[in-house]
Each structure stands twice: as C-alpha cells, then as structure tokens.
Amino acid sequence: MLHAMPRSRFLVVGSQRSGSSVTHTCIVGHPEATGTGDEVRAEPLFTRGIAAFTCGNDTWPERQRGYRALFDALSLRDDDPAIRAHGMKVALASPSEAIDVANTLRDHLPDVRIVLIRRDDLIAQYASLHRAQATGIWHSFHGAASNSKPIAIATGPFLDYARDCRRILAQLRTLRHSHALLEVEYERTVVGGLWHEIFAFLGLTRLPPTWVAMQKVSPPARASVAGYDDLLAALQQLPQADEQQELAAARARAEARLGDDSVLTLVSRAQIALAAGRFDEAERAALAALDRAPQPIGTMRQAAFDALEAAWDGLGSVARALAGLQRLAAAYADDARLAMLRGVVLGFAQRAPEAIAEFERALRLDPGLLRARTLLADWRRSRA
C-alpha cells in the first residue's frame, strides 16, 4: 500500500513589502506544495485561534489542537498525496503583530518551518509601500517596472518605519531558538532567483520556478527616490533592534494576554507546563487563574493552588513565592489553602514559627483541611 510523504507546515513571514508575496507565490506554485491563495491576517488567527469562533472555554491542549486544525484548514487545500509542504504567508505591519505571531508559534505551532524574508534596502522597501498605498497597485503579474517620477520621502516617517521593521525582524529572529528557520535575503534569493534554497528547506524537489510571473512594480530605489543618499545616511545612524529586548517584550505581552483566557484554559496550561518542566510558565498561568477571584471555585481553585505550589517548588525561589503570595493576599485573605501554602513556603525557608502560625490559621479557617493538620503536626514534632 502506498503512503503519502510526510508533510511539513510552513509560514512565510516578514514586514510589509519585504518580498513575502513573491516568495509565497513561488512556494505554493511548486507541484509538491500548497497553501492559502491570499495573505493571512495576524489578527485573529495568531491572537485568538479557535477561540475566535467559540466562547473561549477551551483547555490548553484543546487550544493547541485548534491552532493546528485552523492552520491546516486554511493551508491544506487538497489531499493530493504528492503534497509535501503546506502553509501560508503573513506580512506584518507592526512590532506588536510580530510579537503575537511569534508567541503563538512558540506556544501552539512548534513544528511550523519559518521562511523569514528580509529586505536589506529599507529605503526601497518603504518607497514600495509608499507607492503601493498611493497607486493601489501592490503586485504586478504582467509587464515591467513602472516609469513613475521620483518620489519624495520625509525622513521622520521613514525612520519610524525602519525602526519598526528592525524590531519586527529582531522579534522573528528569536524563533530560531524554537523553530526550524530559514532567513531569506530578498535581494539575493528572490531577485537573484536562488529558489532552490527555499525548496530544500521545505523538503521540495529542486525545480525551476517557471510558474512565477510577478514583476517588479517600482524602478530601482536610488533612481526613484529623491534624496536617497540623505535617507541612507540617516538610516545608518539608527540603532539596530536588540533581540533580547524584543524577547522580553514578547514575554510581557504574553503575560498581559493571560487576562483574556478562561480559568479552565489557564489551569490546564499550568498543568501542561509543569509536566514539561516549564515552571516559570506554570507560575504565570496559575497566578493569572487565581487573579480571577472569586471566579476559581471548588476543584478548579484547588487545582490552581496545587499548580502554583508545584511551580514554586520547581523554581526553588522563596522570594518569588513570597511575592506571589503577597499578590494573592487581599483576594484570598480568608482562604485556608492560601494560608497553608504560605506555611509551606515559610517552612521551606526554615522560618518554623511563622510556618506553624500559618498552618494554625489555615485550620481555624477550615478545620477539615487535613493536609494543614498533618503539616502542623510534623512541624510541632520537629520542634519538640
């Protein structure tokens, strides 16, 4: 019995006008590849996923399966056994969009192969965007470059655009730590026609891309942009974006977005993270679930506390655990489980009198809390 070749998912991504469209067209035109015909928006696919169509009360594993199912539904347009790669293209307009895409890829789509498009001549890239916005002509499938008059570009808006492009690129480059990533230089690979490098990365047979008919719309930037050299001089003074800063920004945005998730999603995420040894992620998810007080009730609240304790045990930082307890103190002032958890943390810090006092307080709040009674007895025996 014949079996289809293993298929890989791919994403062509870059800032607007970086060359992502012609790259995507080249890939999906290959007889062993398929994908979306149109560009995909970062929002809502890379921000809400399946929750854009549901009430959002999915578990973390369900959310991960949902992202994969959506990706496949959009990109795998036929069941031809010859297909070896399927994917889509997204052109990013801002660093925040880049963060959303990168975070979703890290959290839910770890097997997607990233084709990152970079254009070295940002003046040409900005001029292309400027011209497309003015004329409404974004891509040309017939004819040659236009003979439009040189355009004037204001330095301030251009530098703002260049700064954003560099941040987008730095953010996307952080994916090389979690994904198979091929960074493609537009001027070398796309203009130079070195498509075989992309085909090899995606596991496609090397073929001449005779199906690509797109033509350049704009003439060379140095001839079509007034004051090109002055813009270049200003660009050279612009600092490069820092990948570590961009990664920190991605983490901060992910933290802020936890507030959009349901308690069920957050608790299941914490449990999955614990199983994988990702204690930092587990702590953030469990704290976010408990921040919803008084929403987490019954077994769900207990599961959140259990996950939080396990995360702190894995992190091994008393100071961090005490900070988390302080964060929850007001909302759970009369919750026996928080008092017991504080006792556990204080005991780990060898602050026995304070630990014993917290276990006693937990039992005053809930005399039936058996674990608190057991821990209290153990500490009293150890002090005897």
C-alpha positions as CSV (number, residue, x, y, z in Angstrom):
1,M,0.0,0.0,0.0
2,L,1.3,3.4,-0.9
3,H,1.6,6.1,1.8
4,A,1.8,9.8,1.3
5,M,5.1,11.5,2.0
6,P,5.4,13.3,5.4
7,R,4.0,16.8,5.2
8,S,5.5,19.9,6.8
9,R,3.8,23.2,7.7
10,F,5.5,26.4,6.7
11,L,5.0,30.1,7.3
12,V,6.4,32.9,5.0
13,V,6.7,36.0,7.2
14,G,8.3,39.4,7.1
15,S,7.4,43.1,7.3
16,Q,5.2,44.6,4.7
17,R,6.9,44.9,1.2
18,S,9.8,42.7,2.2
19,G,9.1,40.2,-0.6
20,S,6.9,37.8,1.2
21,S,4.2,37.7,-1.5
22,V,6.5,36.6,-4.4
23,T,8.2,34.1,-2.0
24,H,4.8,32.6,-1.1
25,T,3.7,32.5,-4.7
26,C,6.9,30.7,-5.6
27,I,6.4,28.1,-2.9
28,V,2.7,27.3,-3.4
29,G,3.2,27.1,-7.2
30,H,5.5,24.1,-6.6
31,P,3.7,20.9,-7.5
32,E,4.6,19.4,-4.1
33,A,3.3,22.4,-2.1
34,T,0.1,24.1,-1.4
35,G,-1.2,27.0,0.7
36,T,-3.5,29.9,1.1
37,G,-4.0,32.0,-2.0
38,D,-4.4,35.2,-0.1
39,E,-2.4,36.8,2.7
40,V,-3.4,35.8,6.2
41,R,-4.1,38.5,8.8
42,A,-2.2,38.2,12.1
43,E,-5.5,39.0,13.9
44,P,-7.4,36.9,14.8
45,L,-5.5,33.7,13.6
46,F,-2.4,34.4,15.7
47,T,-4.2,36.1,18.6
48,R,-7.3,34.1,19.3
49,G,-7.2,31.0,17.1
50,I,-10.2,28.7,17.5
51,A,-11.5,31.0,20.3
52,A,-12.5,33.5,17.6
53,F,-15.3,31.1,16.8
54,T,-16.1,29.7,20.3
55,C,-16.8,31.1,23.8
56,G,-13.1,30.6,24.7
57,N,-13.6,28.0,27.5
58,D,-11.1,25.6,25.9
59,T,-8.4,23.7,27.8
60,W,-4.8,24.4,26.8
61,P,-4.4,21.1,24.8
62,E,-7.7,21.9,23.0
63,R,-6.4,25.3,22.1
64,Q,-3.2,23.8,20.7
65,R,-5.1,21.3,18.7
66,G,-7.4,24.2,17.5
67,Y,-4.5,26.2,16.2
68,R,-3.1,23.3,14.2
69,A,-6.6,22.4,12.8
70,L,-7.1,26.1,11.7
71,F,-3.7,26.2,10.1
72,D,-4.4,23.0,8.2
73,A,-7.9,24.0,7.2
74,L,-6.6,27.2,5.7
75,S,-3.4,25.9,4.1
76,L,-4.1,22.3,3.1
77,R,-6.4,22.9,0.2
78,D,-6.4,19.4,-1.3
79,D,-5.5,15.9,-0.2
80,D,-3.1,15.2,-3.1
81,P,-0.6,12.6,-1.8
82,A,2.2,14.4,-3.7
83,I,1.9,17.4,-1.4
84,R,4.9,17.6,0.9
85,A,4.5,21.1,2.4
86,H,1.6,23.4,3.1
87,G,1.4,26.8,4.6
88,M,0.6,30.5,4.4
89,K,2.0,34.0,4.4
90,V,1.6,36.9,6.7
91,A,3.1,40.4,6.2
92,L,3.5,42.3,9.5
93,A,2.6,45.9,9.8
94,S,3.9,46.5,13.4
95,P,6.2,45.1,16.1
96,S,3.1,44.1,18.1
97,E,1.8,41.9,15.3
98,A,5.3,40.3,15.2
99,I,5.1,39.6,18.9
100,D,1.6,38.0,18.5
101,V,2.8,35.8,15.7
102,A,6.0,34.8,17.4
103,N,4.2,34.0,20.7
104,T,1.6,31.9,19.0
105,L,4.2,30.0,17.1
106,R,6.1,29.2,20.2
107,D,3.1,28.2,22.3
108,H,1.0,26.3,19.7
109,L,2.7,25.7,16.4
110,P,6.3,24.5,17.3
111,D,6.6,22.3,14.1
112,V,6.0,25.1,11.6
113,R,9.0,25.8,9.4
114,I,9.6,29.6,9.2
115,V,10.7,31.3,6.0
116,L,11.7,34.7,7.2
117,I,12.0,37.4,4.5
118,R,14.4,40.2,5.0
119,R,15.0,43.2,2.6
120,D,18.3,44.9,3.1
121,D,17.3,48.1,1.3
122,L,14.8,49.6,3.7
123,I,14.6,52.7,1.6
124,A,13.4,50.7,-1.4
125,Q,11.0,48.8,0.8
126,Y,9.5,52.0,2.2
127,A,9.3,53.5,-1.3
128,S,7.5,50.4,-2.5
129,L,5.0,50.7,0.4
130,H,4.5,54.4,-0.3
131,R,3.9,53.8,-4.0
132,A,1.5,50.9,-3.4
133,Q,-0.5,53.0,-1.0
134,A,-0.7,55.9,-3.4
135,T,-1.5,53.9,-6.6
136,G,-3.3,50.9,-5.2
137,I,-1.0,48.6,-7.2
138,W,0.6,46.2,-4.8
139,H,1.7,43.4,-7.1
140,S,2.1,43.1,-10.9
141,F,1.7,39.9,-12.7
142,H,2.2,41.4,-16.2
143,G,4.5,44.0,-17.6
144,A,7.7,45.5,-16.4
145,A,8.7,48.1,-13.8
146,S,6.8,51.4,-13.9
147,N,8.4,54.7,-15.0
148,S,6.9,56.8,-12.3
149,K,8.6,60.1,-11.3
150,P,10.9,60.0,-8.3
151,I,9.0,60.3,-5.0
152,A,9.9,62.4,-2.0
153,I,10.1,60.6,1.3
154,A,10.1,62.5,4.6
155,T,12.9,61.4,6.9
156,G,10.9,61.2,10.1
157,P,8.2,58.8,9.0
158,F,10.8,56.8,7.1
159,L,12.9,56.3,10.2
160,D,9.8,55.3,12.2
161,Y,9.1,52.7,9.6
162,A,12.7,51.5,9.6
163,R,12.7,51.2,13.3
164,D,9.6,49.1,13.3
165,C,11.0,46.9,10.5
166,R,14.1,46.2,12.5
167,R,12.1,45.4,15.6
168,I,9.9,43.0,13.6
169,L,13.0,41.3,12.2
170,A,14.6,41.0,15.6
171,Q,11.4,39.6,17.1
172,L,11.1,37.0,14.3
173,R,14.7,36.0,14.6
174,T,14.1,34.9,18.2
175,L,12.1,32.0,16.7
176,R,15.4,30.3,15.6
177,H,15.7,29.1,19.2
178,S,12.4,27.2,19.0
179,H,11.8,26.5,15.3
180,A,13.4,25.5,12.0
181,L,14.0,28.9,10.5
182,L,15.5,30.0,7.1
183,E,16.3,33.7,6.8
184,V,16.0,34.8,3.2
185,E,17.6,37.9,1.9
186,Y,15.2,39.4,-0.7
187,E,18.0,40.9,-2.9
188,R,20.0,37.7,-3.0
189,T,17.4,34.9,-3.0
190,V,14.3,36.4,-4.6
191,V,15.8,38.9,-7.0
192,G,18.7,36.5,-7.6
193,G,16.4,33.6,-8.2
194,L,18.0,31.2,-5.7
195,W,14.7,29.4,-5.0
196,H,16.3,26.0,-4.6
197,E,17.5,27.1,-1.1
198,I,13.9,27.5,0.0
199,F,12.7,24.4,-1.7
200,A,15.5,22.4,0.0
201,F,14.5,23.9,3.4
202,L,10.9,22.7,2.9
203,G,11.9,19.3,1.5
204,L,10.6,20.0,-2.0
205,T,12.2,18.7,-5.2
206,R,14.5,21.2,-6.9
207,L,12.7,22.7,-9.9
208,P,12.9,25.9,-11.9
209,P,10.0,28.1,-10.8
210,T,8.5,28.7,-14.2
211,W,5.1,29.4,-12.6
212,V,6.4,32.7,-11.1
213,A,5.2,35.6,-13.3
214,M,5.3,38.5,-10.8
215,Q,7.3,41.6,-12.0
216,K,8.8,44.4,-10.1
217,V,6.4,47.4,-10.0
218,S,8.9,50.1,-9.0
219,P,12.2,51.1,-10.6
220,P,15.4,50.8,-8.5
221,A,15.2,52.9,-5.4
222,R,18.3,55.0,-5.9
223,A,16.8,56.3,-9.2
224,S,13.2,56.6,-8.0
225,V,13.6,58.1,-4.5
226,A,14.6,61.8,-4.2
227,G,17.4,62.3,-1.6
228,Y,18.2,58.6,-1.4
229,D,21.7,59.2,-0.1
230,D,20.5,61.5,2.6
231,L,18.0,58.9,3.8
232,L,20.7,56.3,3.8
233,A,22.9,58.4,5.9
234,A,20.1,58.9,8.4
235,L,19.3,55.2,8.4
236,Q,22.9,54.3,9.2
237,Q,22.6,56.4,12.4
238,L,19.6,54.3,13.6
239,P,20.5,51.7,16.2
240,Q,19.7,48.1,15.4
241,A,17.0,46.4,17.4
242,D,18.0,44.2,20.3
243,E,16.7,40.6,20.2
244,Q,16.8,40.2,24.0
245,Q,14.7,43.3,24.4
246,E,12.3,42.0,21.8
247,L,12.1,38.7,23.6
248,A,11.4,40.5,26.8
249,A,8.6,42.5,25.1
250,A,7.1,39.2,23.8
251,R,7.1,37.8,27.3
252,A,5.4,40.9,28.7
253,R,2.7,40.8,26.0
254,A,2.1,37.1,26.7
255,E,1.8,37.9,30.4
256,A,-0.8,40.7,29.6
257,R,-2.8,38.4,27.4
258,L,-3.2,35.9,30.2
259,G,-6.0,38.1,31.4
260,D,-8.0,37.2,28.3
261,D,-8.0,33.5,29.0
262,S,-10.6,31.5,30.9
263,V,-9.7,29.9,34.3
264,L,-10.0,26.5,32.7
265,T,-7.5,27.4,30.0
266,L,-5.1,28.9,32.5
267,V,-5.2,26.0,34.9
268,S,-4.8,23.4,32.2
269,R,-1.9,25.5,30.8
270,A,-0.2,25.5,34.2
271,Q,-0.6,21.7,34.4
272,I,0.8,21.1,30.9
273,A,3.8,23.5,31.7
274,L,4.5,21.6,34.9
275,A,4.6,18.3,33.1
276,A,7.2,19.8,30.7
277,G,9.3,21.3,33.5
278,R,8.4,24.9,32.4
279,F,7.9,26.2,36.0
280,D,8.1,29.9,35.1
281,E,5.2,29.5,32.6
282,A,3.3,27.3,35.1
283,E,3.6,30.0,37.8
284,R,2.4,32.8,35.5
285,A,-0.7,30.7,34.4
286,A,-1.6,29.6,37.9
287,L,-1.3,33.1,39.3
288,A,-3.4,34.5,36.4
289,A,-6.1,31.9,37.2
290,L,-6.2,32.9,40.8
291,D,-6.2,36.6,39.9
292,R,-9.8,36.0,38.8
293,A,-11.0,35.7,42.4
294,P,-13.7,34.9,43.3
295,Q,-14.2,33.0,40.0
296,P,-12.0,30.0,40.6
297,I,-14.1,27.9,42.9
298,G,-14.1,24.3,44.2
299,T,-11.8,21.9,42.5
300,M,-10.6,24.5,40.0
301,R,-9.3,26.8,42.7
302,Q,-7.6,23.8,44.4
303,A,-6.0,22.8,41.1
304,A,-4.7,26.3,40.7
305,F,-3.2,26.3,44.1
306,D,-1.7,22.9,43.6
307,A,-0.1,24.0,40.3
308,L,1.2,27.1,41.9
309,E,2.8,25.2,44.7
310,A,4.4,22.8,42.3
311,A,5.7,25.6,40.2
312,W,7.3,27.3,43.2
313,D,8.8,24.0,44.3
314,G,10.4,23.7,40.8
315,L,11.6,27.3,40.7
316,G,13.1,26.9,44.2
317,S,12.9,30.7,45.0
318,V,11.4,31.6,48.3
319,A,11.5,35.3,47.4
320,R,9.5,34.7,44.3
321,A,7.0,32.6,46.1
322,L,6.5,35.2,48.9
323,A,5.9,37.9,46.2
324,G,3.3,35.7,44.6
325,L,1.6,35.1,48.0
326,Q,1.5,38.8,48.6
327,R,-0.1,39.3,45.2
328,L,-2.9,37.0,46.2
329,A,-3.2,38.1,49.9
330,A,-6.1,40.5,49.5
331,A,-8.3,38.4,47.3
332,Y,-7.8,35.2,49.4
333,A,-7.5,36.7,52.9
334,D,-9.9,34.1,54.4
335,D,-8.9,31.2,52.2
336,A,-7.4,28.3,54.2
337,R,-5.5,27.0,51.2
338,L,-3.6,30.2,50.8
339,A,-2.7,30.2,54.5
340,M,-1.5,26.6,54.2
341,L,0.5,27.4,51.1
342,R,2.2,30.3,52.9
343,G,3.1,27.9,55.7
344,V,4.7,25.6,53.2
345,V,6.8,28.4,51.7
346,L,7.8,29.7,55.1
347,G,8.7,26.2,56.2
348,F,10.9,25.8,53.1
349,A,12.6,29.0,54.2
350,Q,13.2,27.4,57.6
351,R,11.1,30.1,59.3
352,A,9.4,27.5,61.5
353,P,7.5,29.7,64.0
354,E,5.8,31.6,61.1
355,A,5.1,28.4,59.2
356,I,3.4,26.9,62.3
357,A,1.3,30.1,62.8
358,E,0.1,29.9,59.2
359,F,-0.9,26.2,59.5
360,E,-2.8,27.0,62.7
361,R,-4.5,29.9,60.9
362,A,-5.4,27.6,58.0
363,L,-7.1,25.2,60.4
364,R,-9.0,28.0,62.1
365,L,-10.4,28.9,58.7
366,D,-11.0,25.3,57.7
367,P,-10.8,22.7,60.5
368,G,-11.3,19.9,57.9
369,L,-8.1,20.8,55.9
370,L,-6.3,17.5,56.6
371,R,-3.0,18.4,54.9
372,A,-2.6,21.5,57.0
373,R,-3.3,19.4,60.1
374,T,-0.6,16.9,59.0
375,L,2.0,19.6,58.2
376,L,1.3,21.3,61.6
377,A,1.8,18.1,63.5
378,D,5.1,17.4,61.6
379,W,6.5,20.8,62.4
380,R,5.5,20.6,66.1
381,R,7.2,17.2,66.3
382,S,10.3,18.6,64.7
383,R,10.4,21.4,67.2
384,A,9.8,19.2,70.3
